[in-house]
Structures are given as structure tokens and as C-alpha cells.
Amino acid sequence: MKLKLLLSAACIMALHCVNAQKLAKRSSHSSWSKQSNVYEVNLRQYSPSGSIKEFQKHLPRLKKMGVEILWFMPITPIGVEGRKMTADELGSYYAVKNYQAINPEHGTLDDFKKMVKKAHKMGFKVITDWVANHSALDNHWVKQHPNFYVKDSTGKFISPFDWSDVYKLNYKDRELRDSMIQSMRFWIKEAEIDGFRCDVAEEVPADFWKECIDSLKKIKDVYMLAEGNKAWLHEAGFDQTYAWDMMHTMTDLYAKKISLKKFDSLLNASIASFPKNAYRLYFTANHDENSWNGTEFEKYGDAYKTFAVFTQTIYQSVPLIYSGQEEPNKKRLKFFVKDPIQWGKYANADFYTTLLTLRKSNPALSADAAYKKLSTSNEKSIFSFIREKDGHKVAVIINFSDKEQKCTINDKKITGNPYNVFLYTNENVDTKHQFVIEPWGFIIYDYK
């Protein structure tokens, strides 16, 4: 019996190694992406006009802040059929009427192409949202290619979930697959974008994504971000997946639904379930969370910066900043109607600049840098870890509580004269050093 169990365990380990090798083989990332970051652009709400030209005026300040990958929510035309049709209804970005055109709400294709060229000259990468799971009810494919769509037993088109303004696409149809890939190739060739953020990617078959991404990479080394939380998406060729699980875990920690010990356990489980070379999108806000579940202030209160620090420094993260977080925007942006961000003094821009600058300057915060949890004398409230790569090191100490906390860290890795990035000074630190951290406070040490 023991021999059988040992053989079984050996087989499982061998299979795990084979799968890990497959994942590693498919996930070859662009050299520029390891220490990068993603900034989500909500064009509709970015300015009163919602135009590409108006957004373009923000490029210099975003560059100064350290933003690198600009992710534009869908820029394609929006379907009219199936909208709620209230007086000011503009429809969902994700109800695509034409996969190879620009929503006139934002401007023209030429406007977008010029913006991409300018962004590239400034050092940005540009990706756009892509909706491969479904299209608008009045997309021209519905009448011209009804075979492109999933139908029920009576021949009626099916809407996924409760999304009554879209029809689900049928990936059993070869022509649909070819047409979708061709539409994505159009944007790479015509507008020279650098990749895609793929909406509800888990709802689209893995074999399509493999074929699609392989095809796109023959044109350009595209960056592919999947809105999904499954490891198989990396095997399909995606660079990055959403850390939805950890977003919920952070929310539960703030709400005191789980302990810090449980938080650490869930983090370890999340890390273990993905290949080592996977990139994960950590965030405290995005368009869905902001509009439907609450702002970062509703979810994290006074700890909104605390959790932002975690998302920017944790293992495998290529983090996200959503439009308006640098202001900060404190309202839920309406999804279907015009509701512009009220820009003012960009009060949080310096906070994000500090984090993004550190990420770019220190390889220890690259997505593939080593991660080690540090043991503290106050495990109930203090969460500390160290990141290392190629002789570079960053230590993070976070007070995940609403009270002042003290602790020591009995690990020689903390020893040195590191630079405190938010206090702008070097500090002598050793294993006997007592840290006193304010409620929801944090320390980041840069060991140059």
C-alpha cells in the first residue's frame, strides 16, 4: 500500500512539473513588462467630452507619475438595441456593435492612432479592452452571420448571464474564430496597439485563446491581460490574470471578517495555485468594483493607501491604478451614463509616483522577484515580507489594524541601512529594532 501511495504521489508531482513546464513555455513575457504597471482609462468619464483628444492632454502628468501600460476600456461602437433607453443612456462599453471601428463618442480612428503614436514616443504601452465572449444585439454579425452565435433549442439567440443587451458568441464555429482573430489583428496593424485586456476571458474556450494569441504574436509581441482568476489562462498564453480572490480577501481583512493569519494562508494558497512566472493584476479599484461594489474608500476606509501599498509590492504583481485614484475620486462612477471625474489637485499623485518609481528602479519589485514572509513579534496585526532579485532588496512592513502597533522582526534580512521611501531618509535597522507603526501605517525599505 505504501509503495502504491508513493508511486501515486510521484505521478502527481511529475504531472505537476509537466504542467508547470507547459505554463512556463507559453508565458514568455515581454522584457519591459516585469517591473511595469497598468493604468485603466475610462474615456467616457475621463473628461466632460469623453474624447481621445481630451485624454491625450493627461499623458504628460501620467508619464510623470510613472504610468507605463495604458489600458483603454472598449473604444468600439456601442449597440443601441437592448439599451434601457433612458434619456441620457449611453449603453455599455461591452456591447460591441462593430469590432473594427471607433465609438464616435470618443472621436475618430485617426484620433486614436495619433494618440497611440504620441503615447509610444513618450514610452507608454497601449492596450485596449476586447470583448470576445459576446457582441451587441445589433452587431452586423447577427444578421450576416447568425452561425456566429449560440442558440437555444428553439433557435433563439442566448444572452450570457443577465446581460440582455448582448448575445453570446459561438466558438464551435470556425468562421467566427477566424473573424474574431482578424478583428484583433486589425487593431495591432492599423493602430499599432501593444495588446489587449480580454473581458470575461474564462468564458471563452482555452483552445481559441491559444490559437488567437499565437496568431497575434506573429505580428507583435503583444501583452495579454485576462479578466479571469484561473491558472489555465496562463497556459493559454496570457501574461497576466486578475487577482480577484485576493481583492475579496483584502476586503474581508479590512472588514474584520478574517484574521491576519487567515489572510496570509489565503495569500499563500493563491500564490501556490499559479505558475511561478505568472503575472497577477492586484488592485484596490477598477471600473466594475467602483461602479457596482463601491469606491476604495467605501471598501477600505482609512486603509485605502495601506492596501494600495500591498498591491504594488506583493509577489507576482503588475498592479493596476484606475482612472481617478490619483485625484482621489471618491464617488462611484455611473456606468451607463455620463458622470465625469472631477479633477482637481491630484492629491494622491505623489503617493503613486513614489510607488511606481520604486517599482521601476528596483528589480526586487519585478513580478518574478523572490518573496519571503518575515516573522514579526506581532503576528496578529503586522504583516511583513521581503522581495529580492539580483542582489537588490525591498522590505515591506504593514500595520493591518486600526490601532498603533509595535513589533520587532527577528530576521537578518531586515538588517542594514535602508532608505525609507516615504520618509525620504535612511534608517539603521537590525533584528532588535522596535518598529512603531501608526494605525493602517506602512514602511517600505529600499536596500540600495
C-alpha positions in Angstrom: 0.0 0.0 0.0 2.8 2.4 0.9 4.5 1.7 -2.5 1.3 2.5 -4.3 0.9 5.7 -2.4 4.5 6.7 -3.1 4.0 5.9 -6.8 0.8 7.9 -6.9 2.5 10.9 -5.2 5.4 10.7 -7.7 3.0 10.6 -10.6 1.2 13.7 -9.3 4.5 15.5 -8.8 5.6 14.5 -12.3 2.3 15.7 -13.8 2.6 19.0 -11.8 6.1 19.5 -13.2 5.0 18.8 -16.8 2.1 21.3 -16.4 4.4 23.9 -14.9 6.8 23.5 -17.8 3.9 23.9 -20.2 2.8 27.1 -18.4 6.3 28.4 -18.3 6.8 27.7 -22.0 3.6 29.6 -23.1 4.1 32.5 -20.7 7.2 34.2 -22.2 6.7 37.8 -21.1 7.9 41.0 -22.9 11.2 42.2 -21.4 9.7 45.6 -20.5 6.7 44.1 -18.5 8.3 42.7 -15.3 8.5 45.9 -13.4 5.6 47.6 -15.2 2.1 48.8 -14.1 -1.3 49.1 -15.6 -3.5 52.3 -15.6 -7.1 51.8 -16.6 -8.5 54.6 -18.7 -12.3 55.2 -18.5 -12.6 57.5 -21.5 -16.3 58.2 -21.1 -15.8 59.6 -17.6 -12.3 61.0 -18.0 -13.4 64.4 -19.2 -16.7 66.2 -20.0 -16.2 65.4 -23.7 -15.0 61.9 -23.2 -12.8 62.3 -26.2 -9.5 60.8 -27.1 -8.1 64.3 -27.8 -9.1 65.5 -24.3 -7.5 62.5 -22.6 -4.3 63.0 -24.6 -3.7 66.2 -22.6 -3.2 64.0 -19.5 -0.3 62.0 -20.9 2.5 64.2 -19.6 1.2 64.0 -16.0 0.6 60.3 -16.2 4.2 59.9 -17.6 5.5 61.9 -14.7 3.5 59.8 -12.2 5.3 56.7 -13.6 2.4 55.0 -15.5 3.5 52.6 -18.2 0.7 50.4 -19.6 -2.4 52.4 -20.6 -5.5 50.1 -20.7 -8.4 51.7 -22.5 -11.9 50.4 -21.8 -13.6 49.4 -25.0 -13.3 52.0 -27.7 -15.6 50.2 -30.2 -19.1 51.5 -31.1 -21.9 50.5 -28.7 -25.1 48.7 -29.7 -28.4 50.6 -29.5 -30.8 47.7 -29.5 -31.4 46.4 -26.0 -30.3 49.5 -24.1 -32.5 50.8 -21.3 -33.0 53.8 -23.5 -33.5 56.4 -20.7 -33.0 60.0 -21.9 -29.3 60.0 -21.1 -28.5 56.3 -21.6 -25.2 55.7 -23.5 -25.1 52.0 -23.2 -22.5 49.5 -22.0 -19.0 49.7 -23.4 -19.0 45.9 -23.5 -21.9 45.7 -26.1 -19.8 45.8 -29.2 -21.6 46.9 -32.4 -18.6 46.8 -34.7 -15.2 45.2 -33.8 -13.3 47.3 -36.3 -14.5 50.8 -35.7 -14.2 53.6 -33.1 -17.1 54.7 -30.9 -17.9 58.3 -32.1 -18.4 59.2 -28.5 -14.6 59.3 -28.2 -13.6 60.6 -31.7 -12.2 59.0 -34.8 -9.9 56.2 -35.6 -7.3 58.8 -36.8 -7.6 60.4 -33.3 -6.8 57.1 -31.7 -3.9 56.3 -34.0 -2.3 59.7 -33.3 -2.8 59.3 -29.6 -1.1 55.8 -29.7 1.8 57.2 -31.6 2.3 60.0 -29.2 2.0 57.6 -26.2 4.6 55.3 -27.8 7.0 58.3 -28.3 6.6 59.1 -24.6 7.4 55.5 -23.5 3.9 54.2 -22.8 2.5 50.9 -24.0 -1.2 50.8 -25.1 -3.7 48.0 -24.7 -7.4 48.1 -25.4 -10.3 46.2 -23.9 -11.5 43.3 -26.0 -14.9 41.6 -25.7 -14.6 38.2 -27.3 -17.4 36.4 -25.3 -20.4 38.4 -26.7 -21.5 41.2 -29.0 -24.3 43.8 -29.2 -27.7 42.6 -30.3 -27.4 44.9 -33.4 -23.8 43.9 -34.3 -23.8 43.3 -38.1 -22.7 39.7 -37.5 -26.1 38.9 -36.0 -27.8 39.2 -39.4 -24.9 38.4 -41.7 -23.5 35.5 -39.7 -26.2 34.1 -37.4 -24.0 31.0 -37.1 -21.6 33.1 -35.1 -23.9 32.9 -32.1 -25.0 30.4 -29.5 -28.7 29.5 -29.7 -31.1 27.5 -27.5 -33.2 24.5 -28.6 -35.7 26.7 -30.3 -33.1 28.6 -32.3 -33.3 31.7 -30.2 -30.1 33.7 -29.5 -28.8 33.5 -26.0 -27.7 36.3 -23.7 -25.0 35.4 -21.2 -25.8 35.8 -17.5 -28.4 38.6 -17.2 -26.8 40.8 -19.8 -29.8 41.4 -22.0 -28.0 43.9 -24.4 -25.6 41.2 -25.8 -25.7 37.8 -27.4 -23.1 35.0 -26.7 -20.7 34.1 -29.4 -20.3 30.5 -30.7 -16.7 29.3 -30.7 -17.6 26.0 -32.2 -17.9 27.9 -35.5 -14.6 28.1 -37.4 -15.6 31.3 -39.3 -16.3 33.1 -36.0 -12.9 32.2 -34.7 -11.2 33.5 -37.8 -13.2 36.7 -37.8 -12.5 37.4 -34.2 -8.8 36.9 -34.6 -8.8 39.0 -37.8 -10.5 41.9 -35.9 -7.9 41.8 -33.2 -5.1 41.7 -35.8 -6.8 44.8 -37.3 -6.1 46.9 -34.2 -2.5 45.7 -33.9 -1.7 46.5 -37.6 -3.9 49.6 -38.0 -3.5 51.4 -34.6 -0.2 49.7 -33.5 -1.5 48.8 -30.1 0.5 46.6 -27.8 -2.0 44.1 -26.6 -5.4 43.5 -25.1 -7.3 43.2 -21.8 -9.7 40.4 -22.5 -13.1 40.7 -20.9 -14.6 37.7 -19.1 -11.8 35.6 -20.6 -12.7 32.5 -18.7 -16.0 32.3 -20.7 -14.1 31.8 -24.0 -12.5 28.4 -24.8 -8.9 27.9 -23.9 -8.1 26.4 -27.4 -9.3 29.6 -29.0 -7.1 31.8 -26.8 -4.1 29.6 -27.6 -4.7 29.9 -31.3 -5.5 33.6 -31.1 -2.5 34.6 -29.0 -0.1 32.6 -31.1 -1.5 34.4 -34.2 -1.2 37.8 -32.7 2.4 37.2 -31.6 3.4 36.6 -35.1 2.7 40.2 -35.8 3.9 41.7 -32.5 5.0 40.7 -29.0 1.6 41.6 -27.6 0.8 41.9 -23.9 -2.3 39.9 -22.9 -4.2 40.6 -19.7 -7.1 38.2 -18.9 -10.1 39.2 -16.8 -10.1 35.9 -15.1 -8.7 34.1 -12.0 -7.9 30.7 -13.4 -4.4 29.3 -13.9 -5.2 27.7 -17.3 -5.4 31.2 -18.8 -1.6 31.4 -18.5 -1.2 28.1 -20.3 -3.4 29.6 -23.0 -0.8 32.3 -23.4 -2.0 35.2 -21.3 0.7 37.2 -19.5 -1.5 38.3 -16.6 -4.7 37.4 -14.8 -6.9 39.1 -12.3 -6.2 38.5 -8.6 -9.9 38.7 -7.9 -9.5 36.2 -5.0 -7.1 38.5 -3.2 -9.2 41.6 -3.8 -12.0 39.8 -1.9 -9.5 38.7 0.8 -8.3 42.2 1.3 -11.9 43.5 1.7 -12.6 40.8 4.2 -9.5 41.6 6.2 -10.4 45.3 6.5 -14.0 44.3 7.5 -12.5 42.0 10.2 -14.2 39.0 8.7 -10.9 37.2 8.7 -7.7 37.3 10.8 -4.3 38.3 9.5 -3.3 34.7 9.9 -6.1 33.6 7.6 -5.2 36.4 5.2 -1.7 35.0 5.0 -2.9 31.5 4.4 -5.2 32.6 1.6 -2.4 34.6 0.0 -0.1 31.5 0.1 -2.9 29.4 -1.4 -3.4 31.9 -4.2 0.3 32.1 -5.0 0.6 28.3 -5.0 -2.2 27.9 -7.5 -0.5 29.8 -10.2 2.8 29.1 -12.1 5.9 31.0 -10.8 6.2 33.1 -14.0 2.5 34.2 -13.9 1.8 37.9 -13.6 -1.2 38.9 -11.4 -3.3 42.1 -11.5 -3.6 43.3 -8.0 -5.8 46.4 -7.4 -8.0 48.3 -4.9 -10.3 49.7 -7.6 -11.3 49.1 -11.2 -14.4 50.1 -13.3 -16.5 47.1 -12.1 -15.7 47.5 -8.4 -16.0 51.3 -8.4 -19.4 51.4 -10.2 -21.1 48.3 -8.7 -19.5 47.4 -5.3 -18.1 50.7 -4.0 -15.1 53.0 -4.1 -11.8 52.2 -2.4 -12.9 54.5 0.4 -16.1 52.5 0.9 -14.3 49.2 0.9 -11.1 50.1 2.8 -11.8 53.4 4.6 -8.7 54.9 6.1 -6.7 51.9 4.9 -7.1 52.6 1.2 -3.4 53.6 0.9 -2.4 50.6 3.1 -3.9 48.1 0.7 -2.6 50.0 -2.3 0.9 49.5 -0.9 0.3 45.8 -0.7 -1.0 45.6 -4.3 2.1 47.4 -5.5 4.7 45.4 -3.7 3.4 41.8 -3.4 4.8 38.8 -5.3 3.9 38.4 -9.0 2.0 41.7 -9.1 1.9 44.0 -12.1 -0.5 46.4 -10.3 -3.5 48.4 -11.5 -4.4 52.0 -10.9 -7.9 53.0 -12.0 -8.8 56.4 -13.5 -9.2 58.9 -10.7 -7.4 57.2 -7.9 -4.6 59.7 -8.2 -7.1 62.6 -7.6 -8.6 60.8 -5.5 -12.0 60.3 -6.9 -14.4 59.5 -4.0 -17.6 58.7 -5.9 -18.9 55.7 -7.7 -18.8 56.5 -11.4 -22.0 55.7 -13.1 -21.6 53.0 -15.7 -24.3 53.7 -18.4 -24.5 57.5 -18.3 -22.1 60.4 -18.4 -20.6 61.0 -15.0 -17.2 62.7 -15.4 -14.4 62.5 -12.9 -13.9 65.8 -11.1 -10.2 66.5 -11.5 -8.6 69.0 -9.1 -5.2 68.9 -7.4 -4.3 65.2 -7.9 -3.6 64.9 -4.2 -2.6 61.2 -4.4 -0.3 61.5 -7.4 2.8 61.8 -5.3 1.9 58.7 -3.4 1.5 56.7 -6.6 4.6 58.3 -8.1 6.7 57.1 -5.1 5.4 53.5 -5.5 5.7 53.4 -9.3 9.2 55.0 -9.2 10.4 52.4 -6.7 8.9 49.5 -8.8 10.8 50.8 -11.9 14.1 51.5 -10.1 14.4 48.4 -8.0 14.3 44.9 -9.6 13.3 43.5 -6.3 9.7 44.6 -7.1 9.6 42.9 -10.5 6.8 40.4 -10.8 9.3 37.5 -10.7 11.4 38.7 -7.8 11.6 36.3 -4.8 9.1 36.7 -2.0 9.6 35.7 1.7 7.2 36.4 4.6 9.0 37.8 7.6 8.1 36.7 11.1 7.4 39.5 13.5 6.7 39.7 17.2 3.2 40.9 16.5 1.7 38.5 14.0 -1.9 39.5 14.8 -1.6 42.9 13.3 1.7 43.3 11.4 2.3 41.8 8.0 5.9 42.0 6.7 7.7 40.5 3.7 10.8 40.9 1.7 11.3 40.9 -2.1 14.7 40.1 -3.6 16.3 39.8 -7.0 19.9 40.0 -8.4 21.3 41.4 -5.2 18.5 44.0 -4.8 16.1 44.0 -1.9 12.9 45.7 -0.7 11.2 45.1 2.7 7.6 46.0 3.4 6.1 46.3 6.9 2.3 46.9 7.1 0.1 47.5 10.1 -3.2 45.9 9.1 -5.1 47.2 12.1 -6.9 50.4 13.2 -4.6 50.9 16.2 -0.9 51.8 16.7 1.2 48.7 16.8 4.8 47.8 17.8 6.9 44.9 16.7 10.4 43.6 16.1 11.5 41.4 13.2 13.8 38.6 14.0 15.3 38.0 10.6 18.8 39.1 9.5 17.4 40.0 6.1 16.0 43.2 7.6 19.4 44.3 8.8 21.1 47.3 7.2 20.8 51.0 6.5 17.9 51.0 4.0 16.1 54.0 2.6 12.6 54.6 3.9 10.9 55.6 0.7 8.0 57.6 2.3 10.1 59.3 5.0 12.9 60.1 2.5 15.7 59.1 4.8 18.0 56.2 5.6 17.5 54.2 8.9 19.7 51.8 10.8 17.7 48.6 11.2 18.5 45.3 12.9 16.7 42.4 14.5 16.3 44.3 17.8 14.9 47.4 16.2 11.4 48.2 17.5 9.0 49.4 14.9 6.2 51.7 16.0 3.6 51.9 13.2 0.5 54.1 13.2 -3.0 52.7 12.5 -3.1 51.3 9.0 0.5 52.5 8.6 3.3 51.1 6.4 7.0 51.2 5.9 8.8 50.4 2.7 12.6 50.0 2.9 14.7 50.2 -0.3 18.1 48.4 0.2 20.1 50.1 -2.5 
